[in-house]
Amino acid sequence: MTATTPPTTTSYLSHFTDFLEAQRNAIQAQWEAHLDIHTLANRKVNREMQRSQCADFMTAFVKAMRDEPTANIESRAWNDMRKVLEEISSTRAKAGSTASDTAAFIFSIKQPIFALLRDSLAGQPTVLASAVWTLSTVLDGLGLYTVEQFQRGRDQIVARQQLELLELSTPVISLWKGVLALPLIGTLDSMRAQVVMESILEKIVSTGATIAIIDITGVPTVDTLVAQHLMKTIAAARLMGADCIISGIRPQIAQTIVHLGVDLQNVTTKATLADAFVVALERTGARTSF
C-alpha cells in the first residue's frame, strides 16, 4: 500500500489527522445520514447497531491514523481498527447481510470525508490531492479487509450449519432398554461417518446400551468407502461393549457387498429394521408378544 503512495503524502498525514479529529462528529453524522437513506432498506442491520458500528469505526480510525504515520493498515497501530472490522463483519454476517452490503458500509464513509476535505482545503489543491489519495488508499484497504473477514465469518457459519445438519441427520434412537437404532438416510461420506460414530458411541455411554442397530435402508448405494465406515463404527461400538446389527440389506446392496469382497461374517445382518429389532430383544432377554 505505502509503495503506491506519492512521496508527498507522509508529510501531510499529521494535517489529515488533525482534520479527522476536528471533523469527526461531522463526518460521523453525515455518514450515518447517508446510511439511513441508502442501506437500511434491507432491514438486515437496525439503526442502533449501525450507529454503534459507525462510532466504533471512527474511534479506531482516527486513533490509527494518529498513531501510524505511514497509514499502513497492516501495522500494529491498526490492531484496534482490524478488530473493529472483524466484529462488524461477524455481526453483519450473522444478521444475513451480503459481502457487498458490508463493503458498501465501509466505502460509503468516503463521501462525507471527501466533501468536508474539499470545503476545508479548497485553496490548497496539492494538500487536497494528497489527502484524497491517502484516505482513498487506506479506506480501500480497510474495505477489502472487511470483505475478507466477512467471507471468513460466512464460511464459519456455513461449516457450523453443515455440522448441525449432519448431527440432525444421524439421530440415535432408544428403541428399548439397552437397544439403540441409528437409521441412516442419504450418502455416507467421511465427515458424516465420523458424526455417525461419535453419535452412536456417545449414546452407548449415556444409555448403557448393549445392542445398536444400524439401519441402512435409506442409503442409496454401498461402496467400499461406506462399507469401511460401517465396519469402523461396528468395531468402535464393540470396544464400548455393544454389539451392532446392520439392517436394511436390500438385494442390490447385498450383491454389491459380495462383489466388493466386504467380510460381514462376524456381523449380524437383517433385511429390515423390524427383523433386527426382534433379534435385539432376544439378545437382551426381553419378552414380547411378537
WORAJO-V403719 format. One line per field, one symbol per residue. psi: psi as a letter, one per 30 degrees, with the letter a starting at -180 (. if undefined). A space follows every 10 residues. Layout:
# WORAJO-V403719
psi=???
This chain:
# WORAJO-V403719
psi=efffkkffee ffeeeeeeee eegeeeeeee eeeeeeefff efgekleeee eeeeeeeeee eeeeeefjfg hjfflefgee eeeeeeeeee eeeefgllee eeeeeefffe eeeeeeeeee hegieeeeee eeeeeeeeee eeeeeeeeee eeeeeeeeee eeeeeeeffi kkkjeljgkl kjkkkakjae eeeeeeeeee eeeeeffgkf kkkjkgegje ljaeeeeeee eeeeeeeefg gkkkkklgjl eeeeeeeeef gkjgegkkkl eleeeeeeee eeefgkklg.
